Amino acid sequence: MKTFQSVKLTLALLITCSFAKAKGVPSENLTKTHAINTYIDAMTRGRVSNLS
């Protein structure tokens, strides 16, 4: 019975993880210019919302 519960829990976790997906990153956020501007905004203006 303990083995069956372990298998059931493992299967539930596998299904949950396979359906969970992170939010996609827009392609304009992957440029050097965007990274530099985000860093400058964080250091000079304190805007850390886009800083990960």
C-alpha positions as CSV (number, residue, x, y, z in Angstrom):
1,M,0.0,0.0,0.0
2,K,2.9,2.4,0.8
3,T,4.4,1.7,-2.6
4,F,1.1,2.5,-4.3
5,Q,0.8,5.8,-2.5
6,S,4.4,6.7,-3.5
7,V,3.8,5.9,-7.1
8,K,0.5,7.9,-7.1
9,L,2.3,10.9,-5.5
10,T,5.1,10.7,-8.0
11,L,2.7,10.5,-10.9
12,A,0.7,13.5,-9.6
13,L,3.9,15.6,-9.3
14,L,5.0,14.6,-12.8
15,I,1.7,15.6,-14.3
16,T,1.7,18.9,-12.4
17,C,5.2,19.8,-13.4
18,S,4.6,18.9,-17.0
19,F,1.6,21.3,-17.3
20,A,3.2,24.2,-15.4
21,K,5.0,26.6,-17.7
22,A,6.9,29.7,-16.9
23,K,5.9,33.0,-18.6
24,G,7.7,33.5,-21.8
25,V,10.2,36.3,-22.1
26,P,9.6,38.8,-24.9
27,S,12.4,38.9,-27.4
28,E,13.0,42.7,-27.0
29,N,14.0,42.0,-23.4
30,L,16.9,39.8,-24.5
31,T,19.0,42.6,-26.1
32,K,22.1,44.3,-24.7
33,T,20.5,47.7,-24.9
34,H,17.6,46.6,-22.8
35,A,19.9,45.0,-20.2
36,I,22.0,48.2,-20.0
37,N,18.9,50.5,-19.7
38,T,17.3,48.2,-17.0
39,Y,20.6,48.4,-15.0
40,I,20.9,52.1,-15.3
41,D,17.2,52.6,-14.3
42,A,17.8,50.4,-11.3
43,M,21.0,52.1,-10.2
44,T,20.0,55.8,-10.8
45,R,16.2,55.8,-10.4
46,G,15.6,52.9,-8.1
47,R,13.3,51.1,-10.6
48,V,14.0,47.4,-9.8
49,S,10.7,46.0,-11.1
50,N,12.3,44.8,-14.4
51,L,15.5,43.6,-12.7
52,S,15.6,39.9,-12.1
